[in-house]
């Protein structure tokens, strides 16, 4: 799995795009509606608002990468796989934006899998825990391990809760297979290592 700076040095966004596509393909093969959801930061449209659409305020912004997969049932998003990019950890604003996106999905009942195989500490984790309380400090990886976080919103006895699985993956170790909710109690198993290896195959130079 990609835990060294060398692995990410060539074109991390190409690898993440391929990883999202491989994940979507693996999920679609089980019969669910899964689609890659990728947009790098630089893809945000630029330009003028146009005649008659002058804004009342132009505020500073910090756009961020988006790499992952969405799973839908009946047109509604029921699960998402979020792949952390180097840009998502580049500064505090980007880390907060990533955490807010993940928390917004969880708060609307969407099951979320977060995979952070980018070198460096998971700077988004503190922000996410402050928003939804699913990543306490003792559960976070140390010594360069990669975090994989799985959160399933559920209702038990009328109480709204998050069921959480924490994984800490050492350098060189395979990524785990994780549960992914798709509808009610129905869950799929997502083999993260297999999808990563397929992404590496797709991005490997010919020859």
Secondary structure, DSSP 8 states (H G I E B T S, - for coil): ---SHHHHHTTHHHHHHHHHHHHHHHHHTTTSEEEE--B-GGGS--S---TT---S---------B-EEEEEETTEEEEEEEE--GGGGSSHHHHHHHHHHHHHHHHTT-EEEEEE-SSS--THHHHHHHHH----GGGS--TT-EEEEEEEEEEETTEEEEEEEEEEE-TTS---EEEEEEETTEEEEEEHHHHHHHHHHHHS---
